[in-house]
């Protein structure tokens, strides 16, 4: 069953959630996955649906939701027997990147690009050795495979990952991938570091990276860094579409992304080609967790 099928079937369970992975505290993972589920579906949910979609025992799910109500992160509607996040959820992380999240600018940008392109649009950030999709909006007309919030992609072999790596120095990239290659799973091919460094030079020059068939056969993605004036940490705006549309509508998609960045963040947000590696200011901005 695909993620798209799961979304169409309210009783379908997700693939194995993070809470079942090794080296993850189950209670922590379940709490965060529950909040991510609300963010993805954006409507009240009852115990049965949360339990089914996340694959948790119903008794454990009930106890978890009640605890989140007691802590002030969920509101319980007794008549409908449903739960919904409170404003405390939104306010908890608003301080991390105020220049991006104030006035809902990030969400506004994603929605605007999605509306004009009629494709799936996302924001991604680095999380360890992965690129993490932190916001996803899928247009009803989009024919791209369903992409879920919280999806992870290998940072060295995905479009958003390559764009994020372009903010790092070549020295840091070499060190990173010597480690990744050394500890990779035996069935995974090592990343060709010289080829990667050359690719990143082209990405820095162009201001974007295009992936084709890299993660899902037949699918592609244009990954464009948000300018440093827009955000306190490296973030990537991604537009996904079938490869034939990526190729035939490339200039149109790039124009949409660039124009909407300027509309949302102002003229100072013009993308700079040949920009130096990303530097987080020592004062005035906060280095967000997950970098």
Secondary structure in CASP SS format (residue, H / E / C, confidence):
PFRMAT SS
TARGET T0000
AUTHOR 0000-0000-0000
METHOD secondary structure of the structure
MODEL  1
X C 1.00
X C 1.00
X H 1.00
X H 1.00
X H 1.00
X H 1.00
X H 1.00
X H 1.00
X C 1.00
X C 1.00
X C 1.00
X C 1.00
X C 1.00
X C 1.00
X C 1.00
X C 1.00
X C 1.00
X H 1.00
X H 1.00
X H 1.00
X C 1.00
X C 1.00
X C 1.00
X C 1.00
X C 1.00
X H 1.00
X H 1.00
X H 1.00
X H 1.00
X H 1.00
X H 1.00
X H 1.00
X H 1.00
X H 1.00
X H 1.00
X H 1.00
X H 1.00
X H 1.00
X H 1.00
X H 1.00
X H 1.00
X C 1.00
X C 1.00
X C 1.00
X E 1.00
X C 1.00
X H 1.00
X H 1.00
X H 1.00
X H 1.00
X H 1.00
X H 1.00
X H 1.00
X H 1.00
X C 1.00
X C 1.00
X C 1.00
X H 1.00
X H 1.00
X H 1.00
X H 1.00
X H 1.00
X H 1.00
X H 1.00
X H 1.00
X H 1.00
X H 1.00
X H 1.00
X H 1.00
X H 1.00
X C 1.00
X C 1.00
X C 1.00
X E 1.00
X E 1.00
X E 1.00
X E 1.00
X C 1.00
X C 1.00
X C 1.00
X C 1.00
X E 1.00
X E 1.00
X E 1.00
X E 1.00
X C 1.00
X H 1.00
X H 1.00
X H 1.00
X H 1.00
X H 1.00
X H 1.00
X C 1.00
X C 1.00
X C 1.00
X C 1.00
X C 1.00
X H 1.00
X H 1.00
X H 1.00
X H 1.00
X H 1.00
X H 1.00
X H 1.00
X H 1.00
X H 1.00
X H 1.00
X H 1.00
X H 1.00
X H 1.00
X H 1.00
X H 1.00
X H 1.00
X H 1.00
X H 1.00
X H 1.00
X H 1.00
X C 1.00
X C 1.00
X E 1.00
X E 1.00
X E 1.00
X E 1.00
X E 1.00
X E 1.00
X E 1.00
X E 1.00
X C 1.00
X C 1.00
X E 1.00
X E 1.00
X E 1.00
X E 1.00
X E 1.00
X E 1.00
X E 1.00
X E 1.00
X C 1.00
X C 1.00
X C 1.00
X C 1.00
X C 1.00
X C 1.00
X C 1.00
X C 1.00
X C 1.00
X C 1.00
X C 1.00
X C 1.00
X C 1.00
X C 1.00
X E 1.00
X E 1.00
X E 1.00
X C 1.00
X C 1.00
X C 1.00
X C 1.00
X H 1.00
X H 1.00
X H 1.00
X H 1.00
X H 1.00
X H 1.00
X H 1.00
X C 1.00
X C 1.00
X C 1.00
X C 1.00
X H 1.00
X H 1.00
X H 1.00
X H 1.00
X H 1.00
X H 1.00
X H 1.00
X H 1.00
X H 1.00
X H 1.00
X H 1.00
X H 1.00
X H 1.00
X C 1.00
X C 1.00
X C 1.00
X C 1.00
X C 1.00
X C 1.00
X C 1.00
X C 1.00
X C 1.00
X C 1.00
X H 1.00
X H 1.00
X H 1.00
X H 1.00
X H 1.00
X H 1.00
X H 1.00
X H 1.00
X H 1.00
X H 1.00
X H 1.00
X H 1.00
X H 1.00
X H 1.00
X C 1.00
X E 1.00
X E 1.00
X E 1.00
X E 1.00
X E 1.00
X C 1.00
X C 1.00
X C 1.00
X C 1.00
X C 1.00
X C 1.00
X E 1.00
X E 1.00
X E 1.00
X E 1.00
X E 1.00
X E 1.00
X E 1.00
X C 1.00
X C 1.00
X C 1.00
X C 1.00
X C 1.00
X C 1.00
X C 1.00
X C 1.00
X C 1.00
X E 1.00
X E 1.00
X E 1.00
X E 1.00
X E 1.00
X E 1.00
X E 1.00
X E 1.00
X H 1.00
X H 1.00
X H 1.00
X H 1.00
X H 1.00
X H 1.00
X C 1.00
X H 1.00
X H 1.00
X H 1.00
X H 1.00
X H 1.00
X H 1.00
X H 1.00
X H 1.00
X H 1.00
X H 1.00
X H 1.00
X H 1.00
X H 1.00
X H 1.00
X H 1.00
X H 1.00
X C 1.00
X H 1.00
X H 1.00
X H 1.00
X C 1.00
X C 1.00
X C 1.00
X C 1.00
X C 1.00
X C 1.00
X C 1.00
X C 1.00
X C 1.00
X C 1.00
X C 1.00
X C 1.00
X C 1.00
X C 1.00
X C 1.00
X C 1.00
X C 1.00
X C 1.00
X C 1.00
X C 1.00
X C 1.00
X C 1.00
END
